[in-house]
Every structure is written in C-alpha cells, then in structure tokens.
Amino acid sequence: KADNAARWLRAVKDKGHSLGYRVNETKTVVLAKPRFVAKAREELDALGLHEVKVIDIMDVSRGQIEELLMPKYLGVPVGPDCFRRRYMECKVEGWVAELKLLAEVGEISPHEGYALLVRGQQARWRYLMRTVKGEFMSEVLKPLEAELRKVVDRAAGWTLSDLELTQAQLPGRCGGLGIMDVELEIGRAHV
C-alpha cells in the first residue's frame, strides 16, 4: 500500500500543476503504521519525494500534532485510538482558547458573539463529534463543556441553574438559545 500512496503522491505532484495545485513536499506529512514507516520512506525516496515527512502514527507526539497537522489537517483523524485521542486533545485546547476569545467578543457585541458560537463554533465541534468515534471522546471534551458553561454564565451575568442551562440548550424554536449540550451531542453522535 505504501507504493500505491507514493505513486499517487507523485502523480499529484506531476499533474497537479495543470489543475492549479502544487505539492509542497516540505508541508506534506505521511502518517504510517510502525511496520510501514521504512517502506514508505523508501518508496518516497525512490520517487524523488525526499522532503516528505514520514511519521509513525503510533508514536506521534503532541508537538508533532500541533506543529505538523493542526494547521493543515483536512478531514477526520484516522488510525489508532492513541493518535485520535491526542489529535482531539489538541483540537479541544484550541477550541477552549477560541471560546475564551469569543466570550470577550460577546461582552462588546453580544449578538455577534452569540451568532459566532451557535452558527460557527458549534458546527465545527459537532462535525468532529460525529466523525471521530472513541470511548475517550466524553473525557476529552470535558474542558470544552466546562468552558462553555463559564461563557454562558458570563454572558448571562450570573451562574445559571441547571434548569436555566437546560432551557438555554433548547433550540430557538422551543424558547431556548441553541447552546450545545456537549455530553448529549456525544451520546447521539454515533447512534
């Protein structure tokens, strides 16, 4: 399979320019299972793709995920649970930081902050919740759920009771605000 992937990458490099696509080898990363790392490197070298990075998916570090994958990884992480978990932990850290900034926006422009949360951020979260399956998801998403609660409380100006939060989590057509219930969303993501 490594030879097929390498040939495909070579074809993209050779023919992609006619479609307006250029392969940048220094930004290309191949995630391989441990037993295929050497074979992938060998196949890439044979095709002249010397600058493409090959990383063992079972041994990928948090720093490698943040540096190499987060800015440009398209789609859903696949592979072993340990990789998907590390990837999601990095994603959640970024989302929590974005949520803190969104809370500041909400203080200046409440409607814009609310719209960004409900129409933008939550859609991104929901996408990965529905596509990344794993027993670890509930635990990994706890910091996001906690920060979301803080943001809602901050926007309201007081600490919402559980009943008030439940009402805020209802869709707008039912008198709520459409604030995501992270735990409920995880539960129905893979039915």
C-alpha positions in Angstrom: 0.0 0.0 0.0 2.9 2.3 0.6 3.9 2.1 -3.0 0.4 3.0 -4.2 0.3 6.0 -1.9 3.7 7.1 -3.1 2.7 6.7 -6.7 -0.4 8.7 -6.1 1.5 11.5 -4.5 4.0 11.5 -7.4 1.1 11.7 -9.9 -0.4 14.7 -7.9 3.0 16.4 -8.0 3.5 15.8 -11.7 0.0 16.6 -12.9 -1.4 18.8 -10.2 0.1 22.0 -11.6 -2.2 21.7 -14.7 -5.1 21.9 -12.3 -3.7 24.8 -10.3 -2.4 22.5 -7.5 1.3 22.4 -6.4 2.6 19.8 -3.9 4.8 21.4 -1.4 6.9 18.5 -0.1 8.1 20.3 2.9 4.5 20.7 4.1 3.4 17.1 3.2 3.2 14.6 6.0 2.7 10.8 5.6 1.3 9.0 8.7 2.2 5.4 8.6 1.8 2.4 10.8 5.1 1.3 12.5 5.7 -1.6 10.2 5.3 0.6 7.1 7.4 3.6 8.1 10.6 2.3 6.5 8.8 1.1 3.4 7.0 4.5 3.0 10.3 6.4 3.3 11.9 4.0 0.8 9.1 4.4 -1.8 9.0 8.2 -1.4 12.8 8.4 -1.9 12.6 6.1 -4.9 10.1 8.6 -6.5 12.3 11.6 -5.6 10.0 12.9 -2.9 12.8 13.3 -0.3 11.4 16.2 1.7 8.1 14.5 2.5 7.9 13.7 6.3 7.0 10.2 7.3 5.7 9.8 10.9 4.9 6.7 12.9 1.3 7.1 13.7 1.7 5.1 16.9 4.5 7.3 18.2 3.3 10.7 17.0 4.0 13.3 19.7 1.7 16.1 20.8 4.2 18.6 19.5 4.2 16.9 16.1 0.4 17.1 16.0 0.4 20.8 16.9 3.3 21.7 14.5 2.6 19.5 11.5 -1.0 18.5 11.5 -3.3 21.0 13.2 -2.8 24.0 10.8 -3.5 21.9 7.7 -5.0 18.6 8.5 -8.2 18.2 6.5 -10.9 15.8 7.4 -11.0 13.5 10.3 -8.2 11.8 12.1 -8.0 8.1 11.4 -5.9 5.4 12.9 -5.4 4.0 16.4 -7.2 5.4 19.5 -4.0 6.9 20.9 -3.5 9.1 17.8 -7.1 10.2 17.5 -7.2 11.0 21.2 -4.0 13.1 21.0 -5.4 14.9 18.0 -8.8 15.6 19.7 -7.0 16.8 22.9 -5.1 19.4 20.8 -8.3 20.4 19.0 -10.2 20.9 22.3 -7.4 23.0 23.7 -7.7 25.2 20.6 -11.5 25.4 20.9 -11.3 26.4 24.6 -8.9 29.2 23.7 -11.2 30.3 20.9 -14.2 30.2 23.3 -12.4 32.5 25.7 -11.8 35.0 22.9 -15.5 34.6 21.9 -16.5 35.5 25.4 -14.6 38.8 25.1 -16.3 39.5 21.8 -19.6 38.7 23.4 -19.0 41.4 26.0 -18.6 44.1 23.3 -21.1 42.7 20.8 -23.4 40.2 22.4 -25.4 39.3 19.3 -22.3 38.7 17.1 -20.7 36.6 19.9 -23.9 34.5 20.2 -24.2 34.1 16.4 -20.5 33.0 16.1 -21.0 30.5 18.8 -24.2 28.9 17.7 -23.7 29.2 13.9 -19.9 28.8 13.6 -18.1 27.2 16.5 -20.7 24.6 17.5 -20.9 23.4 13.9 -17.2 22.7 13.9 -17.4 20.9 17.2 -20.4 18.8 16.1 -18.6 17.7 12.9 -15.7 16.2 14.8 -18.0 14.7 17.5 -20.0 12.9 14.8 -17.0 11.7 12.8 -14.4 10.8 15.5 -15.5 7.7 17.3 -13.9 6.6 20.5 -14.6 5.8 24.2 -12.2 8.7 25.0 -14.5 11.4 23.5 -16.5 12.2 26.6 -13.4 12.7 28.7 -11.5 14.7 26.1 -14.4 17.1 25.6 -14.9 17.9 29.4 -12.7 21.0 29.3 -14.8 22.3 26.3 -18.0 21.7 28.2 -16.7 23.4 31.3 -15.6 26.5 29.4 -18.9 26.7 27.5 -20.7 26.7 30.8 -18.4 29.6 32.0 -19.1 31.5 28.8 -22.9 31.1 29.1 -22.8 32.2 32.8 -20.6 35.2 31.9 -23.0 36.2 29.1 -26.0 35.9 31.4 -24.3 37.9 34.2 -25.0 35.2 36.8 -24.5 31.5 37.4 -27.3 29.7 35.6 -29.1 26.9 37.5 -29.2 23.5 35.8 -32.8 24.2 34.8 -31.9 27.6 33.2 -29.0 25.9 31.4 -31.3 23.2 30.1 -33.6 25.8 28.8 -30.7 27.6 27.1 -29.7 24.4 25.4 -33.2 24.0 23.8 -33.4 25.1 20.1 -34.6 28.6 19.5 -38.0 27.3 18.1 -38.6 25.9 21.6 -37.7 29.0 23.5 -34.0 28.2 24.1 -30.8 29.6 22.8 -29.4 26.6 20.9 -26.4 26.3 23.2 -24.8 22.8 22.7 -25.2 20.2 25.4 -21.8 18.6 24.7 -22.5 15.4 26.6 -25.8 14.9 24.9 -24.2 15.6 21.5 -21.6 12.9 22.1 -24.2 10.4 23.0 -26.2 10.8 19.8 -23.2 11.3 17.5 -22.7 7.6 16.8 -26.2 6.0 17.1 
